[in-house]
Amino acid sequence: MKRIEGSGSGASLRICVIDTQWNDFIVGRLTEGALATLHRSGVDDGNIAHVTVPGAFELPLACKTAAETGRYDAIVALGCVIRGATTHYDFVAGEAAKGIAKVGLDTGVPVVFGVLTTETIEQAIERAGTKLGNKGAEAAACAVETANTLKAIKEAE
């Protein structure tokens, strides 16, 4: 049996981080965590693109556009949708999740969902670098490992 798995080394990878302006006080922390993780994993700063879109609903189209360029080994999608008093949350969070997943399946480029979907601002803060870690950093680590895993699958004998 041959075991195939990717490494956490980003030395040869090209990564696109796409984040949102909406809830930027939270998303900025996710982006900082993602970029720091990419640098720690060895991704060269010249191999990182950083794109910002207005909100989570726009993430899937930006991810698709980036994936279709063929320039990136993985894409990290970062945002934050906090439930409010209306159904707006359900539409935005659900469509962002479905769209981001579809981009990865349609293009073969790993697109990691780093969009916080929380009930409260406190929950978002906890996931953006305080007591529950930084979900942006986790998404970046996942992107590196997934890109390496897919490369290993393609190169396996």
Backbone as CSV, one residue per row, in Angstrom:
resi,resn,N_x,N_y,N_z,CA_x,CA_y,CA_z,C_x,C_y,C_z
1,MET,0.839,-1.172,0.000,0.000,0.000,0.000,0.885,1.236,0.000
2,LYS,0.533,2.178,-0.845,1.270,3.434,-0.905,0.451,4.517,-0.224
3,ARG,1.054,5.158,0.748,0.397,6.254,1.474,0.819,7.569,0.846
4,ILE,-0.157,8.407,0.516,0.121,9.710,-0.092,-0.404,10.795,0.835
5,GLU,0.454,11.728,1.171,0.035,12.871,1.970,0.934,14.054,1.662
6,GLY,0.411,15.226,1.897,1.159,16.438,1.613,1.914,16.925,2.834
7,SER,2.888,17.758,2.575,3.677,18.326,3.662,3.163,19.720,3.988
8,GLY,3.687,20.266,5.044,3.334,21.612,5.447,4.308,22.650,4.921
9,SER,5.174,22.233,4.010,6.151,23.168,3.449,5.562,23.900,2.250
10,GLY,5.610,25.206,2.311,5.082,26.009,1.214,6.167,26.561,0.317
11,ALA,7.375,26.009,0.401,8.533,26.579,-0.294,8.318,26.777,-1.790
12,SER,7.613,25.897,-2.438,7.465,26.020,-3.895,6.061,26.448,-4.315
13,LEU,5.243,26.853,-3.353,3.832,27.118,-3.657,3.554,28.582,-3.963
14,ARG,2.511,28.775,-4.761,1.967,30.102,-5.056,0.550,30.134,-4.491
15,ILE,0.294,31.067,-3.600,-0.969,31.110,-2.870,-1.635,32.466,-3.073
16,CYS,-2.943,32.446,-3.251,-3.734,33.670,-3.333,-4.637,33.745,-2.105
17,VAL,-4.516,34.823,-1.362,-5.377,35.075,-0.207,-6.405,36.111,-0.640
18,ILE,-7.672,35.754,-0.533,-8.740,36.676,-0.899,-9.570,36.938,0.351
19,ASP,-9.616,38.202,0.761,-10.371,38.553,1.956,-11.415,39.617,1.642
20,THR,-12.202,39.941,2.668,-13.307,40.872,2.485,-13.100,42.158,3.270
21,GLN,-13.718,43.220,2.780,-13.721,44.491,3.503,-14.739,44.463,4.636
22,TRP,-15.833,43.734,4.429,-16.907,43.687,5.422,-16.399,43.062,6.711
23,ASN,-16.707,43.639,7.838,-16.202,43.185,9.144,-14.677,43.162,9.175
24,ASP,-14.074,44.201,8.599,-12.616,44.229,8.443,-11.859,44.203,9.765
25,PHE,-12.463,44.618,10.857,-11.783,44.549,12.151,-11.562,43.099,12.582
26,ILE,-12.374,42.182,12.088,-12.185,40.750,12.327,-11.366,40.138,11.199
27,VAL,-11.752,40.423,9.969,-11.097,39.822,8.803,-9.623,40.222,8.736
28,GLY,-9.313,41.436,9.146,-7.902,41.859,9.164,-7.051,40.948,10.027
29,ARG,-7.596,40.526,11.142,-6.864,39.591,12.018,-6.724,38.218,11.375
30,LEU,-7.776,37.775,10.677,-7.692,36.490,9.960,-6.607,36.559,8.891
31,THR,-6.574,37.664,8.160,-5.589,37.835,7.093,-4.174,37.874,7.659
32,GLU,-3.983,38.606,8.741,-2.662,38.635,9.385,-2.227,37.229,9.778
33,GLY,-3.130,36.463,10.353,-2.807,35.088,10.740,-2.474,34.222,9.543
34,ALA,-3.242,34.380,8.464,-2.994,33.589,7.251,-1.635,33.928,6.649
35,LEU,-1.348,35.205,6.518,-0.082,35.615,5.911,1.111,35.178,6.765
36,ALA,0.994,35.305,8.084,2.075,34.858,8.960,2.301,33.358,8.831
37,THR,1.233,32.597,8.738,1.351,31.143,8.580,1.990,30.784,7.250
38,LEU,1.594,31.471,6.191,2.207,31.207,4.881,3.703,31.493,4.921
39,HIS,4.089,32.604,5.524,5.512,32.926,5.629,6.253,31.886,6.459
40,ARG,5.662,31.476,7.588,6.303,30.461,8.439,6.444,29.124,7.720
41,SER,5.525,28.824,6.824,5.599,27.544,6.112,6.566,27.606,4.933
42,GLY,7.108,28.777,4.674,8.134,28.893,3.634,7.660,29.460,2.314
43,VAL,6.408,29.918,2.236,5.935,30.528,0.997,6.626,31.878,0.850
44,ASP,7.293,32.063,-0.274,7.989,33.310,-0.549,6.977,34.445,-0.715
45,ASP,7.299,35.607,-0.178,6.384,36.744,-0.256,6.008,37.065,-1.705
46,GLY,6.917,36.853,-2.624,6.633,37.086,-4.045,5.668,36.084,-4.644
47,ASN,5.413,34.995,-3.925,4.479,33.964,-4.393,3.124,34.046,-3.696
48,ILE,2.884,35.160,-3.007,1.606,35.380,-2.336,0.925,36.574,-2.983
49,ALA,-0.313,36.366,-3.422,-1.141,37.470,-3.898,-2.207,37.727,-2.840
50,HIS,-2.523,38.990,-2.615,-3.541,39.354,-1.627,-4.582,40.215,-2.335
51,VAL,-5.805,39.705,-2.391,-6.918,40.364,-3.067,-7.989,40.664,-2.034
52,THR,-8.631,41.829,-2.150,-9.726,42.169,-1.243,-10.983,42.458,-2.046
53,VAL,-12.090,41.866,-1.619,-13.401,42.093,-2.242,-14.328,42.711,-1.194
54,PRO,-15.462,43.282,-1.617,-16.342,43.945,-0.655,-16.861,43.037,0.470
55,GLY,-17.422,41.873,0.129,-18.022,41.032,1.159,-17.936,39.565,0.831
56,ALA,-18.465,38.739,1.721,-18.388,37.283,1.574,-19.129,36.791,0.339
57,PHE,-20.196,37.470,-0.053,-20.955,37.053,-1.225,-20.112,37.146,-2.499
58,GLU,-19.136,38.046,-2.517,-18.268,38.240,-3.683,-17.072,37.287,-3.705
59,LEU,-16.826,36.592,-2.628,-15.671,35.691,-2.563,-15.662,34.606,-3.637
60,PRO,-16.776,33.894,-3.880,-16.711,32.817,-4.866,-16.272,33.278,-6.264
61,LEU,-16.780,34.393,-6.728,-16.404,34.864,-8.057,-14.934,35.273,-8.102
62,ALA,-14.453,35.944,-7.062,-13.039,36.311,-7.023,-12.159,35.065,-6.958
63,CYS,-12.577,34.070,-6.179,-11.816,32.816,-6.095,-11.790,32.110,-7.442
64,LYS,-12.915,32.086,-8.127,-12.990,31.446,-9.440,-12.077,32.153,-10.439
65,THR,-12.101,33.469,-10.431,-11.261,34.236,-11.337,-9.785,33.958,-11.064
66,ALA,-9.398,33.932,-9.800,-8.008,33.638,-9.439,-7.625,32.212,-9.829
67,ALA,-8.499,31.264,-9.554,-8.202,29.860,-9.872,-8.030,29.658,-11.370
68,GLU,-8.858,30.313,-12.143,-8.808,30.128,-13.596,-7.564,30.726,-14.249
69,THR,-6.825,31.564,-13.534,-5.581,32.103,-14.110,-4.512,31.021,-14.224
70,GLY,-4.624,29.976,-13.409,-3.605,28.927,-13.406,-2.336,29.333,-12.676
71,ARG,-2.343,30.479,-12.017,-1.137,30.977,-11.343,-1.000,30.492,-9.904
72,TYR,-2.046,29.921,-9.332,-2.016,29.616,-7.900,-2.196,28.129,-7.628
73,ASP,-1.451,27.656,-6.642,-1.567,26.272,-6.206,-2.719,26.107,-5.217
74,ALA,-3.096,27.189,-4.564,-4.211,27.160,-3.622,-4.697,28.582,-3.385
75,ILE,-5.939,28.666,-2.932,-6.560,29.947,-2.625,-7.138,29.859,-1.219
76,VAL,-6.953,30.931,-0.450,-7.501,31.023,0.893,-8.563,32.113,0.876
77,ALA,-9.807,31.756,1.162,-10.916,32.713,1.184,-11.242,33.067,2.633
78,LEU,-11.139,34.355,2.959,-11.331,34.802,4.332,-12.432,35.851,4.430
79,GLY,-13.294,35.692,5.405,-14.348,36.660,5.629,-15.004,36.406,6.970
80,CYS,-16.026,37.197,7.250,-16.739,37.046,8.512,-18.184,37.483,8.320
81,VAL,-19.103,36.562,8.590,-20.529,36.849,8.521,-21.096,36.587,9.915
82,ILE,-21.672,37.640,10.497,-22.217,37.548,11.842,-23.736,37.626,11.758
83,ARG,-24.402,36.668,12.397,-25.870,36.627,12.343,-26.440,37.914,12.933
84,GLY,-27.444,38.423,12.275,-28.148,39.607,12.770,-29.609,39.278,12.976
85,ALA,-30.431,40.300,12.949,-31.862,40.134,13.210,-32.653,39.777,11.954
86,THR,-31.973,39.677,10.805,-32.671,39.356,9.562,-32.131,38.056,8.972
87,THR,-32.708,37.616,7.879,-32.259,36.387,7.224,-31.070,36.618,6.286
88,HIS,-30.582,37.827,6.213,-29.442,38.153,5.352,-28.269,37.188,5.596
89,TYR,-28.000,36.889,6.847,-26.912,35.985,7.229,-27.023,34.645,6.508
90,ASP,-28.217,34.060,6.523,-28.417,32.736,5.933,-28.072,32.725,4.452
91,PHE,-28.486,33.746,3.750,-28.210,33.804,2.309,-26.728,34.026,2.034
92,VAL,-26.124,34.971,2.710,-24.721,35.289,2.453,-23.813,34.131,2.853
93,ALA,-23.967,33.622,4.065,-23.094,32.543,4.535,-23.258,31.287,3.688
94,GLY,-24.492,30.921,3.406,-24.743,29.708,2.628,-24.222,29.801,1.204
95,GLU,-24.470,30.911,0.547,-24.017,31.069,-0.837,-22.503,31.181,-0.915
96,ALA,-21.884,31.842,0.055,-20.423,31.917,0.067,-19.829,30.516,0.208
97,ALA,-20.359,29.732,1.118,-19.847,28.375,1.334,-20.030,27.506,0.096
98,LYS,-21.235,27.522,-0.470,-21.492,26.709,-1.669,-20.621,27.156,-2.838
99,GLY,-20.530,28.462,-3.027,-19.757,28.981,-4.151,-18.280,28.671,-4.046
100,ILE,-17.728,28.823,-2.857,-16.305,28.546,-2.653,-16.018,27.067,-2.869
101,ALA,-16.867,26.196,-2.355,-16.686,24.756,-2.573,-16.763,24.416,-4.059
102,LYS,-17.698,25.030,-4.760,-17.873,24.762,-6.195,-16.642,25.178,-6.992
103,VAL,-16.028,26.283,-6.629,-14.831,26.733,-7.344,-13.741,25.671,-7.271
104,GLY,-13.514,25.139,-6.088,-12.489,24.107,-5.943,-12.802,22.870,-6.762
105,LEU,-14.051,22.428,-6.715,-14.439,21.237,-7.472,-14.377,21.477,-8.977
106,ASP,-14.785,22.647,-9.422,-14.814,22.940,-10.855,-13.431,23.175,-11.452
107,THR,-12.514,23.744,-10.659,-11.204,24.116,-11.216,-10.086,23.162,-10.836
108,GLY,-10.278,22.382,-9.783,-9.210,21.511,-9.304,-8.189,22.236,-8.444
109,VAL,-8.397,23.511,-8.198,-7.512,24.287,-7.328,-8.116,24.283,-5.926
110,PRO,-7.344,23.913,-4.915,-7.895,23.934,-3.563,-8.278,25.358,-3.161
111,VAL,-9.514,25.524,-2.729,-10.003,26.805,-2.240,-10.488,26.557,-0.819
112,VAL,-9.767,27.097,0.142,-10.037,26.812,1.547,-10.999,27.855,2.114
113,PHE,-12.040,27.367,2.755,-13.083,28.198,3.333,-12.645,28.695,4.707
114,GLY,-12.220,29.940,4.756,-11.818,30.566,6.011,-12.765,31.690,6.383
115,VAL,-14.044,31.471,6.128,-15.055,32.482,6.430,-15.708,32.131,7.760
116,LEU,-15.578,33.027,8.720,-16.250,32.818,9.996,-17.740,33.019,9.806
117,THR,-18.532,32.127,10.348,-19.988,32.259,10.348,-20.413,32.108,11.796
118,THR,-20.622,33.236,12.446,-20.854,33.212,13.885,-22.191,33.833,14.259
119,GLU,-22.613,33.518,15.454,-23.851,34.077,15.992,-23.637,35.482,16.559
120,THR,-22.435,35.719,17.096,-22.172,36.991,17.780,-20.795,37.533,17.418
121,ILE,-20.606,38.810,17.658,-19.303,39.448,17.465,-18.264,38.828,18.395
122,GLU,-18.677,38.444,19.588,-17.755,37.836,20.545,-17.204,36.517,20.002
123,GLN,-18.064,35.720,19.397,-17.605,34.465,18.798,-16.610,34.729,17.670
124,ALA,-16.855,35.759,16.886,-15.938,36.098,15.795,-14.577,36.507,16.355
125,ILE,-14.577,37.330,17.374,-13.323,37.778,17.986,-12.542,36.592,18.537
126,GLU,-13.245,35.652,19.179,-12.586,34.461,19.733,-11.892,33.637,18.654
127,ARG,-12.415,33.646,17.440,-11.871,32.831,16.347,-10.882,33.592,15.471
128,ALA,-10.662,34.856,15.794,-9.764,35.693,14.996,-8.474,36.008,15.749
129,GLY,-8.065,35.084,16.599,-6.773,35.245,17.235,-6.786,35.321,18.744
130,THR,-7.926,35.116,19.365,-7.907,35.117,20.827,-8.012,33.687,21.341
131,LYS,-8.962,33.384,22.203,-8.917,32.102,22.901,-9.214,30.865,22.060
132,LEU,-9.787,31.000,20.876,-10.041,29.825,20.034,-9.102,29.775,18.820
133,GLY,-7.989,30.468,18.900,-7.011,30.455,17.816,-7.388,31.408,16.702
134,ASN,-6.672,31.292,15.603,-6.914,32.164,14.453,-7.304,31.276,13.273
135,LYS,-8.553,31.370,12.871,-9.063,30.523,11.796,-8.438,30.894,10.448
136,GLY,-7.942,32.113,10.299,-7.219,32.480,9.080,-5.901,31.725,8.978
137,ALA,-5.210,31.624,10.100,-3.962,30.856,10.145,-4.227,29.390,9.836
138,GLU,-5.308,28.847,10.407,-5.661,27.450,10.146,-5.995,27.227,8.674
139,ALA,-6.698,28.171,8.062,-7.061,28.042,6.648,-5.815,28.069,5.770
140,ALA,-4.863,28.923,6.103,-3.623,28.988,5.320,-2.824,27.691,5.435
141,ALA,-2.738,27.145,6.639,-2.033,25.868,6.821,-2.723,24.758,6.032
142,CYS,-4.035,24.764,6.033,-4.802,23.781,5.268,-4.540,23.942,3.774
143,ALA,-4.460,25.170,3.292,-4.206,25.420,1.872,-2.856,24.856,1.446
144,VAL,-1.836,25.084,2.258,-0.493,24.576,1.948,-0.505,23.054,1.905
145,GLU,-1.061,22.439,2.924,-1.066,20.977,2.981,-1.910,20.366,1.863
146,THR,-3.051,20.960,1.569,-3.908,20.423,0.507,-3.249,20.564,-0.853
147,ALA,-2.639,21.707,-1.123,-1.929,21.888,-2.398,-0.828,20.845,-2.546
148,ASN,-0.087,20.599,-1.475,0.977,19.586,-1.525,0.412,18.187,-1.680
149,THR,-0.709,17.904,-1.055,-1.341,16.590,-1.182,-1.787,16.348,-2.623
150,LEU,-2.427,17.337,-3.229,-2.872,17.172,-4.615,-1.693,16.984,-5.563
151,LYS,-0.594,17.722,-5.322,0.608,17.532,-6.142,1.135,16.114,-5.971
152,ALA,1.146,15.624,-4.728,1.638,14.266,-4.469,0.769,13.220,-5.148
153,ILE,-0.525,13.418,-5.152,-1.438,12.484,-5.838,-1.126,12.445,-7.331
154,LYS,-0.939,13.603,-7.921,-0.669,13.682,-9.356,0.674,13.098,-9.733
155,GLU,1.632,13.163,-8.812,2.985,12.668,-9.095,3.191,11.223,-8.689
156,ALA,2.223,10.622,-8.007,2.359,9.242,-7.526,2.433,8.265,-8.679
157,GLU,3.219,7.231,-8.472,3.346,6.171,-9.497,2.308,5.111,-9.304
